[in-house]
């Protein structure tokens, strides 16, 4: 889908269309989320859309899509998983997702949105594994917010060079993913240290 076509769809359907596209459209139309978000960032820089409102609408659409995948996995995951495993391509995606889950556990949700193909499959698998929703939301929503912030800003500032950006899509996504992992690891590491310090302080007071 050409850049002009995406801009035309955004202009014709407005914010509601944008929300529905990020929620349902990503499962139907083979358009990378990166292209959609950077295009919206470009449209915002051209004053076609309000940047803050567009950002909020995109984020709500992404959250709804992630939550839908989680809910589907939680309630009808078993028969769908059997169906997906019949496809070689989807079977490979499942294997990659399971490896990511095994290595990083719930933290894998935070980095999964930086990995096309896995970003919507991992919430489904965590729903199937009955991960508590609060834990799912904490990791999945924070990772999606970081991804959106970086990608939207990239489109807003460098939107005129989207074609060039997508020629180096894999390198760009890898760089963003590494940056995201570092930030998230620092954030959760800091939180863990604070909890350990509080625990030690409580123990000290108990003495």
PyMOL CGO cylinders between C-alpha atoms (Angstrom):
from pymol import cmd
from pymol.cgo import CYLINDER

trace = [
    CYLINDER, 0.00, 0.00, 0.00, 1.45, 3.35, -1.09, 0.3, 1, 1, 1, 1, 1, 1,
    CYLINDER, 1.45, 3.35, -1.09, 2.07, 6.21, 1.30, 0.3, 1, 1, 1, 1, 1, 1,
    CYLINDER, 2.07, 6.21, 1.30, -0.42, 8.42, -0.57, 0.3, 1, 1, 1, 1, 1, 1,
    CYLINDER, -0.42, 8.42, -0.57, -3.12, 5.74, -0.18, 0.3, 1, 1, 1, 1, 1, 1,
    CYLINDER, -3.12, 5.74, -0.18, -2.61, 5.58, 3.58, 0.3, 1, 1, 1, 1, 1, 1,
    CYLINDER, -2.61, 5.58, 3.58, -2.79, 9.37, 3.88, 0.3, 1, 1, 1, 1, 1, 1,
    CYLINDER, -2.79, 9.37, 3.88, -5.99, 9.37, 1.81, 0.3, 1, 1, 1, 1, 1, 1,
    CYLINDER, -5.99, 9.37, 1.81, -7.61, 6.73, 4.04, 0.3, 1, 1, 1, 1, 1, 1,
    CYLINDER, -7.61, 6.73, 4.04, -6.66, 8.72, 7.15, 0.3, 1, 1, 1, 1, 1, 1,
    CYLINDER, -6.66, 8.72, 7.15, -8.08, 11.95, 5.69, 0.3, 1, 1, 1, 1, 1, 1,
    CYLINDER, -8.08, 11.95, 5.69, -11.34, 10.29, 4.57, 0.3, 1, 1, 1, 1, 1, 1,
    CYLINDER, -11.34, 10.29, 4.57, -12.05, 8.26, 7.72, 0.3, 1, 1, 1, 1, 1, 1,
    CYLINDER, -12.05, 8.26, 7.72, -10.64, 10.48, 10.47, 0.3, 1, 1, 1, 1, 1, 1,
    CYLINDER, -10.64, 10.48, 10.47, -9.83, 9.36, 13.99, 0.3, 1, 1, 1, 1, 1, 1,
    CYLINDER, -9.83, 9.36, 13.99, -12.51, 6.66, 14.22, 0.3, 1, 1, 1, 1, 1, 1,
    CYLINDER, -12.51, 6.66, 14.22, -11.19, 5.01, 11.08, 0.3, 1, 1, 1, 1, 1, 1,
    CYLINDER, -11.19, 5.01, 11.08, -7.67, 5.25, 12.47, 0.3, 1, 1, 1, 1, 1, 1,
    CYLINDER, -7.67, 5.25, 12.47, -8.74, 3.58, 15.71, 0.3, 1, 1, 1, 1, 1, 1,
    CYLINDER, -8.74, 3.58, 15.71, -10.55, 0.76, 13.89, 0.3, 1, 1, 1, 1, 1, 1,
    CYLINDER, -10.55, 0.76, 13.89, -7.60, 0.27, 11.58, 0.3, 1, 1, 1, 1, 1, 1,
    CYLINDER, -7.60, 0.27, 11.58, -5.17, -0.17, 14.46, 0.3, 1, 1, 1, 1, 1, 1,
    CYLINDER, -5.17, -0.17, 14.46, -7.65, -2.46, 16.23, 0.3, 1, 1, 1, 1, 1, 1,
    CYLINDER, -7.65, -2.46, 16.23, -9.08, -4.67, 13.48, 0.3, 1, 1, 1, 1, 1, 1,
    CYLINDER, -9.08, -4.67, 13.48, -7.34, -3.62, 10.30, 0.3, 1, 1, 1, 1, 1, 1,
    CYLINDER, -7.34, -3.62, 10.30, -3.93, -4.96, 11.30, 0.3, 1, 1, 1, 1, 1, 1,
    CYLINDER, -3.93, -4.96, 11.30, -5.41, -8.48, 11.29, 0.3, 1, 1, 1, 1, 1, 1,
    CYLINDER, -5.41, -8.48, 11.29, -6.90, -8.01, 7.81, 0.3, 1, 1, 1, 1, 1, 1,
    CYLINDER, -6.90, -8.01, 7.81, -4.63, -5.74, 5.79, 0.3, 1, 1, 1, 1, 1, 1,
    CYLINDER, -4.63, -5.74, 5.79, -0.93, -6.66, 5.39, 0.3, 1, 1, 1, 1, 1, 1,
    CYLINDER, -0.93, -6.66, 5.39, 0.33, -3.18, 6.30, 0.3, 1, 1, 1, 1, 1, 1,
    CYLINDER, 0.33, -3.18, 6.30, 3.12, -2.99, 8.92, 0.3, 1, 1, 1, 1, 1, 1,
    CYLINDER, 3.12, -2.99, 8.92, 2.17, -1.01, 12.01, 0.3, 1, 1, 1, 1, 1, 1,
    CYLINDER, 2.17, -1.01, 12.01, 5.43, 0.90, 11.66, 0.3, 1, 1, 1, 1, 1, 1,
    CYLINDER, 5.43, 0.90, 11.66, 4.29, 2.26, 8.29, 0.3, 1, 1, 1, 1, 1, 1,
    CYLINDER, 4.29, 2.26, 8.29, 0.86, 3.23, 9.62, 0.3, 1, 1, 1, 1, 1, 1,
    CYLINDER, 0.86, 3.23, 9.62, 2.21, 5.00, 12.71, 0.3, 1, 1, 1, 1, 1, 1,
    CYLINDER, 2.21, 5.00, 12.71, 5.00, 6.83, 10.90, 0.3, 1, 1, 1, 1, 1, 1,
    CYLINDER, 5.00, 6.83, 10.90, 2.53, 7.92, 8.23, 0.3, 1, 1, 1, 1, 1, 1,
    CYLINDER, 2.53, 7.92, 8.23, 0.21, 9.29, 10.92, 0.3, 1, 1, 1, 1, 1, 1,
    CYLINDER, 0.21, 9.29, 10.92, 3.23, 11.02, 12.45, 0.3, 1, 1, 1, 1, 1, 1,
    CYLINDER, 3.23, 11.02, 12.45, 3.92, 12.60, 9.06, 0.3, 1, 1, 1, 1, 1, 1,
    CYLINDER, 3.92, 12.60, 9.06, 0.24, 13.61, 8.69, 0.3, 1, 1, 1, 1, 1, 1,
    CYLINDER, 0.24, 13.61, 8.69, 0.42, 15.21, 12.15, 0.3, 1, 1, 1, 1, 1, 1,
    CYLINDER, 0.42, 15.21, 12.15, 3.51, 17.20, 11.20, 0.3, 1, 1, 1, 1, 1, 1,
    CYLINDER, 3.51, 17.20, 11.20, 1.61, 18.45, 8.12, 0.3, 1, 1, 1, 1, 1, 1,
    CYLINDER, 1.61, 18.45, 8.12, -1.29, 19.54, 10.39, 0.3, 1, 1, 1, 1, 1, 1,
    CYLINDER, -1.29, 19.54, 10.39, -3.63, 17.02, 8.72, 0.3, 1, 1, 1, 1, 1, 1,
    CYLINDER, -3.63, 17.02, 8.72, -4.19, 15.46, 12.16, 0.3, 1, 1, 1, 1, 1, 1,
    CYLINDER, -4.19, 15.46, 12.16, -3.72, 16.81, 15.67, 0.3, 1, 1, 1, 1, 1, 1,
    CYLINDER, -3.72, 16.81, 15.67, -0.54, 15.11, 16.98, 0.3, 1, 1, 1, 1, 1, 1,
    CYLINDER, -0.54, 15.11, 16.98, -1.70, 14.57, 20.57, 0.3, 1, 1, 1, 1, 1, 1,
    CYLINDER, -1.70, 14.57, 20.57, -5.14, 13.31, 19.59, 0.3, 1, 1, 1, 1, 1, 1,
    CYLINDER, -5.14, 13.31, 19.59, -3.71, 11.09, 16.84, 0.3, 1, 1, 1, 1, 1, 1,
    CYLINDER, -3.71, 11.09, 16.84, -1.19, 9.62, 19.30, 0.3, 1, 1, 1, 1, 1, 1,
    CYLINDER, -1.19, 9.62, 19.30, -3.94, 8.86, 21.85, 0.3, 1, 1, 1, 1, 1, 1,
    CYLINDER, -3.94, 8.86, 21.85, -6.21, 7.29, 19.22, 0.3, 1, 1, 1, 1, 1, 1,
    CYLINDER, -6.21, 7.29, 19.22, -3.39, 5.08, 17.92, 0.3, 1, 1, 1, 1, 1, 1,
    CYLINDER, -3.39, 5.08, 17.92, -2.46, 3.99, 21.42, 0.3, 1, 1, 1, 1, 1, 1,
    CYLINDER, -2.46, 3.99, 21.42, -6.08, 3.12, 22.26, 0.3, 1, 1, 1, 1, 1, 1,
    CYLINDER, -6.08, 3.12, 22.26, -6.34, 1.13, 19.02, 0.3, 1, 1, 1, 1, 1, 1,
    CYLINDER, -6.34, 1.13, 19.02, -3.14, -0.79, 19.85, 0.3, 1, 1, 1, 1, 1, 1,
    CYLINDER, -3.14, -0.79, 19.85, -4.28, -1.49, 23.42, 0.3, 1, 1, 1, 1, 1, 1,
    CYLINDER, -4.28, -1.49, 23.42, -7.63, -2.75, 22.15, 0.3, 1, 1, 1, 1, 1, 1,
    CYLINDER, -7.63, -2.75, 22.15, -5.89, -5.04, 19.63, 0.3, 1, 1, 1, 1, 1, 1,
    CYLINDER, -5.89, -5.04, 19.63, -3.53, -6.43, 22.29, 0.3, 1, 1, 1, 1, 1, 1,
    CYLINDER, -3.53, -6.43, 22.29, -6.38, -6.96, 24.75, 0.3, 1, 1, 1, 1, 1, 1,
    CYLINDER, -6.38, -6.96, 24.75, -8.48, -8.65, 22.06, 0.3, 1, 1, 1, 1, 1, 1,
    CYLINDER, -8.48, -8.65, 22.06, -5.62, -11.08, 21.32, 0.3, 1, 1, 1, 1, 1, 1,
    CYLINDER, -5.62, -11.08, 21.32, -5.21, -11.79, 25.03, 0.3, 1, 1, 1, 1, 1, 1,
    CYLINDER, -5.21, -11.79, 25.03, -8.95, -12.35, 25.50, 0.3, 1, 1, 1, 1, 1, 1,
    CYLINDER, -8.95, -12.35, 25.50, -9.21, -14.66, 22.50, 0.3, 1, 1, 1, 1, 1, 1,
    CYLINDER, -9.21, -14.66, 22.50, -6.26, -16.69, 23.79, 0.3, 1, 1, 1, 1, 1, 1,
    CYLINDER, -6.26, -16.69, 23.79, -7.76, -16.89, 27.28, 0.3, 1, 1, 1, 1, 1, 1,
    CYLINDER, -7.76, -16.89, 27.28, -11.19, -18.16, 26.22, 0.3, 1, 1, 1, 1, 1, 1,
    CYLINDER, -11.19, -18.16, 26.22, -10.73, -20.03, 22.92, 0.3, 1, 1, 1, 1, 1, 1,
    CYLINDER, -10.73, -20.03, 22.92, -6.96, -20.44, 22.78, 0.3, 1, 1, 1, 1, 1, 1,
    CYLINDER, -6.96, -20.44, 22.78, -6.73, -24.22, 22.69, 0.3, 1, 1, 1, 1, 1, 1,
    CYLINDER, -6.73, -24.22, 22.69, -8.68, -24.92, 19.46, 0.3, 1, 1, 1, 1, 1, 1,
    CYLINDER, -8.68, -24.92, 19.46, -7.15, -21.89, 17.73, 0.3, 1, 1, 1, 1, 1, 1,
    CYLINDER, -7.15, -21.89, 17.73, -3.64, -22.93, 18.71, 0.3, 1, 1, 1, 1, 1, 1,
    CYLINDER, -3.64, -22.93, 18.71, -4.21, -26.36, 17.17, 0.3, 1, 1, 1, 1, 1, 1,
    CYLINDER, -4.21, -26.36, 17.17, -5.47, -24.67, 14.01, 0.3, 1, 1, 1, 1, 1, 1,
    CYLINDER, -5.47, -24.67, 14.01, -2.51, -22.26, 13.84, 0.3, 1, 1, 1, 1, 1, 1,
    CYLINDER, -2.51, -22.26, 13.84, 0.00, -25.09, 14.27, 0.3, 1, 1, 1, 1, 1, 1,
    CYLINDER, 0.00, -25.09, 14.27, -1.20, -26.64, 11.01, 0.3, 1, 1, 1, 1, 1, 1,
    CYLINDER, -1.20, -26.64, 11.01, 0.41, -23.74, 9.15, 0.3, 1, 1, 1, 1, 1, 1,
    CYLINDER, 0.41, -23.74, 9.15, 4.19, -23.94, 8.79, 0.3, 1, 1, 1, 1, 1, 1,
    CYLINDER, 4.19, -23.94, 8.79, 4.57, -20.15, 8.87, 0.3, 1, 1, 1, 1, 1, 1,
    CYLINDER, 4.57, -20.15, 8.87, 2.39, -19.73, 11.95, 0.3, 1, 1, 1, 1, 1, 1,
    CYLINDER, 2.39, -19.73, 11.95, 4.01, -22.74, 13.58, 0.3, 1, 1, 1, 1, 1, 1,
    CYLINDER, 4.01, -22.74, 13.58, 7.40, -21.02, 13.25, 0.3, 1, 1, 1, 1, 1, 1,
    CYLINDER, 7.40, -21.02, 13.25, 5.92, -17.84, 14.74, 0.3, 1, 1, 1, 1, 1, 1,
    CYLINDER, 5.92, -17.84, 14.74, 4.57, -19.85, 17.67, 0.3, 1, 1, 1, 1, 1, 1,
    CYLINDER, 4.57, -19.85, 17.67, 7.97, -21.45, 18.25, 0.3, 1, 1, 1, 1, 1, 1,
    CYLINDER, 7.97, -21.45, 18.25, 9.70, -18.05, 18.17, 0.3, 1, 1, 1, 1, 1, 1,
    CYLINDER, 9.70, -18.05, 18.17, 7.12, -16.65, 20.59, 0.3, 1, 1, 1, 1, 1, 1,
    CYLINDER, 7.12, -16.65, 20.59, 7.53, -19.56, 23.00, 0.3, 1, 1, 1, 1, 1, 1,
    CYLINDER, 7.53, -19.56, 23.00, 11.32, -19.14, 22.99, 0.3, 1, 1, 1, 1, 1, 1,
    CYLINDER, 11.32, -19.14, 22.99, 10.90, -15.45, 23.80, 0.3, 1, 1, 1, 1, 1, 1,
    CYLINDER, 10.90, -15.45, 23.80, 8.46, -16.31, 26.60, 0.3, 1, 1, 1, 1, 1, 1,
    CYLINDER, 8.46, -16.31, 26.60, 10.81, -18.93, 28.03, 0.3, 1, 1, 1, 1, 1, 1,
    CYLINDER, 10.81, -18.93, 28.03, 13.79, -16.56, 27.99, 0.3, 1, 1, 1, 1, 1, 1,
    CYLINDER, 13.79, -16.56, 27.99, 12.20, -13.34, 29.24, 0.3, 1, 1, 1, 1, 1, 1,
    CYLINDER, 12.20, -13.34, 29.24, 8.92, -14.50, 30.82, 0.3, 1, 1, 1, 1, 1, 1,
    CYLINDER, 8.92, -14.50, 30.82, 6.34, -11.67, 31.19, 0.3, 1, 1, 1, 1, 1, 1,
    CYLINDER, 6.34, -11.67, 31.19, 8.99, -9.11, 30.27, 0.3, 1, 1, 1, 1, 1, 1,
    CYLINDER, 8.99, -9.11, 30.27, 8.83, -10.56, 26.74, 0.3, 1, 1, 1, 1, 1, 1,
    CYLINDER, 8.83, -10.56, 26.74, 5.52, -8.71, 26.35, 0.3, 1, 1, 1, 1, 1, 1,
    CYLINDER, 5.52, -8.71, 26.35, 7.37, -5.41, 26.71, 0.3, 1, 1, 1, 1, 1, 1,
    CYLINDER, 7.37, -5.41, 26.71, 9.75, -6.15, 23.85, 0.3, 1, 1, 1, 1, 1, 1,
    CYLINDER, 9.75, -6.15, 23.85, 7.39, -8.16, 21.64, 0.3, 1, 1, 1, 1, 1, 1,
    CYLINDER, 7.39, -8.16, 21.64, 5.86, -5.08, 20.00, 0.3, 1, 1, 1, 1, 1, 1,
    CYLINDER, 5.86, -5.08, 20.00, 9.27, -4.40, 18.47, 0.3, 1, 1, 1, 1, 1, 1,
    CYLINDER, 9.27, -4.40, 18.47, 9.13, -7.78, 16.70, 0.3, 1, 1, 1, 1, 1, 1,
    CYLINDER, 9.13, -7.78, 16.70, 6.68, -7.88, 13.75, 0.3, 1, 1, 1, 1, 1, 1,
    CYLINDER, 6.68, -7.88, 13.75, 4.68, -11.11, 13.60, 0.3, 1, 1, 1, 1, 1, 1,
    CYLINDER, 4.68, -11.11, 13.60, 5.15, -11.83, 17.29, 0.3, 1, 1, 1, 1, 1, 1,
    CYLINDER, 5.15, -11.83, 17.29, 3.63, -8.61, 18.65, 0.3, 1, 1, 1, 1, 1, 1,
    CYLINDER, 3.63, -8.61, 18.65, 0.03, -9.86, 18.34, 0.3, 1, 1, 1, 1, 1, 1,
    CYLINDER, 0.03, -9.86, 18.34, 0.78, -13.54, 18.85, 0.3, 1, 1, 1, 1, 1, 1,
    CYLINDER, 0.78, -13.54, 18.85, 2.45, -13.25, 22.23, 0.3, 1, 1, 1, 1, 1, 1,
    CYLINDER, 2.45, -13.25, 22.23, -0.63, -11.70, 23.94, 0.3, 1, 1, 1, 1, 1, 1,
    CYLINDER, -0.63, -11.70, 23.94, -2.67, -14.60, 22.54, 0.3, 1, 1, 1, 1, 1, 1,
    CYLINDER, -2.67, -14.60, 22.54, -0.25, -17.14, 24.03, 0.3, 1, 1, 1, 1, 1, 1,
    CYLINDER, -0.25, -17.14, 24.03, -0.18, -15.35, 27.40, 0.3, 1, 1, 1, 1, 1, 1,
    CYLINDER, -0.18, -15.35, 27.40, -3.96, -15.31, 27.41, 0.3, 1, 1, 1, 1, 1, 1,
    CYLINDER, -3.96, -15.31, 27.41, -3.92, -19.03, 26.71, 0.3, 1, 1, 1, 1, 1, 1,
    CYLINDER, -3.92, -19.03, 26.71, -1.44, -19.57, 29.56, 0.3, 1, 1, 1, 1, 1, 1,
    CYLINDER, -1.44, -19.57, 29.56, -3.80, -17.66, 31.91, 0.3, 1, 1, 1, 1, 1, 1,
    CYLINDER, -3.80, -17.66, 31.91, -1.32, -14.91, 32.80, 0.3, 1, 1, 1, 1, 1, 1,
    CYLINDER, -1.32, -14.91, 32.80, -3.18, -12.54, 35.19, 0.3, 1, 1, 1, 1, 1, 1,
    CYLINDER, -3.18, -12.54, 35.19, -4.60, -9.60, 33.24, 0.3, 1, 1, 1, 1, 1, 1,
    CYLINDER, -4.60, -9.60, 33.24, -2.97, -6.97, 35.50, 0.3, 1, 1, 1, 1, 1, 1,
    CYLINDER, -2.97, -6.97, 35.50, 0.46, -8.44, 34.83, 0.3, 1, 1, 1, 1, 1, 1,
    CYLINDER, 0.46, -8.44, 34.83, -0.29, -8.72, 31.13, 0.3, 1, 1, 1, 1, 1, 1,
    CYLINDER, -0.29, -8.72, 31.13, -1.43, -5.09, 30.97, 0.3, 1, 1, 1, 1, 1, 1,
    CYLINDER, -1.43, -5.09, 30.97, 1.61, -3.81, 32.89, 0.3, 1, 1, 1, 1, 1, 1,
    CYLINDER, 1.61, -3.81, 32.89, 4.15, -5.32, 30.52, 0.3, 1, 1, 1, 1, 1, 1,
    CYLINDER, 4.15, -5.32, 30.52, 2.23, -5.25, 27.21, 0.3, 1, 1, 1, 1, 1, 1,
    CYLINDER, 2.23, -5.25, 27.21, 0.84, -1.73, 27.51, 0.3, 1, 1, 1, 1, 1, 1,
    CYLINDER, 0.84, -1.73, 27.51, 4.13, -0.18, 28.68, 0.3, 1, 1, 1, 1, 1, 1,
    CYLINDER, 4.13, -0.18, 28.68, 6.05, -1.83, 25.82, 0.3, 1, 1, 1, 1, 1, 1,
    CYLINDER, 6.05, -1.83, 25.82, 3.48, -0.67, 23.27, 0.3, 1, 1, 1, 1, 1, 1,
    CYLINDER, 3.48, -0.67, 23.27, 3.64, 2.89, 24.65, 0.3, 1, 1, 1, 1, 1, 1,
    CYLINDER, 3.64, 2.89, 24.65, 7.41, 2.99, 24.31, 0.3, 1, 1, 1, 1, 1, 1,
    CYLINDER, 7.41, 2.99, 24.31, 7.27, 1.56, 20.77, 0.3, 1, 1, 1, 1, 1, 1,
    CYLINDER, 7.27, 1.56, 20.77, 4.58, 4.04, 19.76, 0.3, 1, 1, 1, 1, 1, 1,
    CYLINDER, 4.58, 4.04, 19.76, 6.45, 7.00, 21.25, 0.3, 1, 1, 1, 1, 1, 1,
    CYLINDER, 6.45, 7.00, 21.25, 9.60, 6.15, 19.29, 0.3, 1, 1, 1, 1, 1, 1,
    CYLINDER, 9.60, 6.15, 19.29, 7.87, 5.26, 16.01, 0.3, 1, 1, 1, 1, 1, 1,
    CYLINDER, 7.87, 5.26, 16.01, 5.42, 8.19, 16.04, 0.3, 1, 1, 1, 1, 1, 1,
    CYLINDER, 5.42, 8.19, 16.04, 8.23, 10.65, 16.78, 0.3, 1, 1, 1, 1, 1, 1,
    CYLINDER, 8.23, 10.65, 16.78, 10.30, 9.13, 13.98, 0.3, 1, 1, 1, 1, 1, 1,
    CYLINDER, 10.30, 9.13, 13.98, 7.42, 9.68, 11.54, 0.3, 1, 1, 1, 1, 1, 1,
    CYLINDER, 7.42, 9.68, 11.54, 6.73, 13.17, 12.84, 0.3, 1, 1, 1, 1, 1, 1,
    CYLINDER, 6.73, 13.17, 12.84, 10.33, 14.33, 12.43, 0.3, 1, 1, 1, 1, 1, 1,
    CYLINDER, 10.33, 14.33, 12.43, 11.54, 12.26, 9.47, 0.3, 1, 1, 1, 1, 1, 1,
    CYLINDER, 11.54, 12.26, 9.47, 8.23, 11.44, 7.76, 0.3, 1, 1, 1, 1, 1, 1,
    CYLINDER, 8.23, 11.44, 7.76, 9.40, 12.79, 4.40, 0.3, 1, 1, 1, 1, 1, 1,
    CYLINDER, 9.40, 12.79, 4.40, 11.97, 9.99, 4.32, 0.3, 1, 1, 1, 1, 1, 1,
    CYLINDER, 11.97, 9.99, 4.32, 9.64, 7.06, 5.12, 0.3, 1, 1, 1, 1, 1, 1,
    CYLINDER, 9.64, 7.06, 5.12, 10.62, 5.24, 1.91, 0.3, 1, 1, 1, 1, 1, 1,
    CYLINDER, 10.62, 5.24, 1.91, 14.30, 5.42, 2.88, 0.3, 1, 1, 1, 1, 1, 1,
    CYLINDER, 14.30, 5.42, 2.88, 13.50, 4.38, 6.44, 0.3, 1, 1, 1, 1, 1, 1,
    CYLINDER, 13.50, 4.38, 6.44, 11.71, 1.25, 5.24, 0.3, 1, 1, 1, 1, 1, 1,
    CYLINDER, 11.71, 1.25, 5.24, 14.62, 0.23, 3.06, 0.3, 1, 1, 1, 1, 1, 1,
    CYLINDER, 14.62, 0.23, 3.06, 16.48, -0.24, 6.35, 0.3, 1, 1, 1, 1, 1, 1,
    CYLINDER, 16.48, -0.24, 6.35, 13.45, -1.45, 8.32, 0.3, 1, 1, 1, 1, 1, 1,
    CYLINDER, 13.45, -1.45, 8.32, 15.13, -4.47, 9.93, 0.3, 1, 1, 1, 1, 1, 1,
    CYLINDER, 15.13, -4.47, 9.93, 18.16, -2.50, 11.11, 0.3, 1, 1, 1, 1, 1, 1,
    CYLINDER, 18.16, -2.50, 11.11, 15.91, 0.29, 12.40, 0.3, 1, 1, 1, 1, 1, 1,
    CYLINDER, 15.91, 0.29, 12.40, 13.61, -2.05, 14.32, 0.3, 1, 1, 1, 1, 1, 1,
    CYLINDER, 13.61, -2.05, 14.32, 16.60, -3.86, 15.80, 0.3, 1, 1, 1, 1, 1, 1,
    CYLINDER, 16.60, -3.86, 15.80, 18.06, -0.56, 16.98, 0.3, 1, 1, 1, 1, 1, 1,
    CYLINDER, 18.06, -0.56, 16.98, 14.74, 0.55, 18.47, 0.3, 1, 1, 1, 1, 1, 1,
    CYLINDER, 14.74, 0.55, 18.47, 14.28, -2.84, 20.13, 0.3, 1, 1, 1, 1, 1, 1,
    CYLINDER, 14.28, -2.84, 20.13, 17.73, -2.70, 21.74, 0.3, 1, 1, 1, 1, 1, 1,
    CYLINDER, 17.73, -2.70, 21.74, 17.07, 0.84, 22.94, 0.3, 1, 1, 1, 1, 1, 1,
    CYLINDER, 17.07, 0.84, 22.94, 13.69, -0.24, 24.34, 0.3, 1, 1, 1, 1, 1, 1,
    CYLINDER, 13.69, -0.24, 24.34, 15.14, -3.26, 26.13, 0.3, 1, 1, 1, 1, 1, 1,
    CYLINDER, 15.14, -3.26, 26.13, 17.79, -1.09, 27.78, 0.3, 1, 1, 1, 1, 1, 1,
    CYLINDER, 17.79, -1.09, 27.78, 15.20, 1.45, 28.98, 0.3, 1, 1, 1, 1, 1, 1,
    CYLINDER, 15.20, 1.45, 28.98, 12.74, -1.17, 30.21, 0.3, 1, 1, 1, 1, 1, 1,
    CYLINDER, 12.74, -1.17, 30.21, 15.46, -3.25, 31.89, 0.3, 1, 1, 1, 1, 1, 1,
    CYLINDER, 15.46, -3.25, 31.89, 16.71, -0.14, 33.69, 0.3, 1, 1, 1, 1, 1, 1,
    CYLINDER, 16.71, -0.14, 33.69, 13.18, 0.77, 34.73, 0.3, 1, 1, 1, 1, 1, 1,
    CYLINDER, 13.18, 0.77, 34.73, 12.27, -2.63, 36.15, 0.3, 1, 1, 1, 1, 1, 1,
    CYLINDER, 12.27, -2.63, 36.15, 15.73, -3.12, 37.64, 0.3, 1, 1, 1, 1, 1, 1,
    CYLINDER, 15.73, -3.12, 37.64, 15.36, 0.17, 39.48, 0.3, 1, 1, 1, 1, 1, 1,
    CYLINDER, 15.36, 0.17, 39.48, 11.91, -0.84, 40.73, 0.3, 1, 1, 1, 1, 1, 1,
    CYLINDER, 11.91, -0.84, 40.73, 13.27, -4.20, 41.93, 0.3, 1, 1, 1, 1, 1, 1,
    CYLINDER, 13.27, -4.20, 41.93, 16.13, -2.50, 43.81, 0.3, 1, 1, 1, 1, 1, 1,
    CYLINDER, 16.13, -2.50, 43.81, 13.69, -0.10, 45.46, 0.3, 1, 1, 1, 1, 1, 1,
    CYLINDER, 13.69, -0.10, 45.46, 11.53, -3.00, 46.64, 0.3, 1, 1, 1, 1, 1, 1,
    CYLINDER, 11.53, -3.00, 46.64, 14.59, -4.81, 48.01, 0.3, 1, 1, 1, 1, 1, 1,
    CYLINDER, 14.59, -4.81, 48.01, 15.67, -1.66, 49.85, 0.3, 1, 1, 1, 1, 1, 1,
    CYLINDER, 15.67, -1.66, 49.85, 12.19, -1.25, 51.32, 0.3, 1, 1, 1, 1, 1, 1,
    CYLINDER, 12.19, -1.25, 51.32, 12.25, -4.88, 52.44, 0.3, 1, 1, 1, 1, 1, 1,
    CYLINDER, 12.25, -4.88, 52.44, 15.64, -4.42, 54.11, 0.3, 1, 1, 1, 1, 1, 1,
    CYLINDER, 15.64, -4.42, 54.11, 14.44, -1.24, 55.82, 0.3, 1, 1, 1, 1, 1, 1,
    CYLINDER, 14.44, -1.24, 55.82, 11.34, -3.02, 57.09, 0.3, 1, 1, 1, 1, 1, 1,
    CYLINDER, 11.34, -3.02, 57.09, 13.47, -5.86, 58.43, 0.3, 1, 1, 1, 1, 1, 1,
    CYLINDER, 13.47, -5.86, 58.43, 15.77, -3.34, 60.10, 0.3, 1, 1, 1, 1, 1, 1,
    CYLINDER, 15.77, -3.34, 60.10, 12.84, -1.64, 61.79, 0.3, 1, 1, 1, 1, 1, 1,
    CYLINDER, 12.84, -1.64, 61.79, 11.60, -5.03, 62.95, 0.3, 1, 1, 1, 1, 1, 1,
    CYLINDER, 11.60, -5.03, 62.95, 14.85, -5.60, 64.77, 0.3, 1, 1, 1, 1, 1, 1,
]
cmd.load_cgo(trace, "trace")
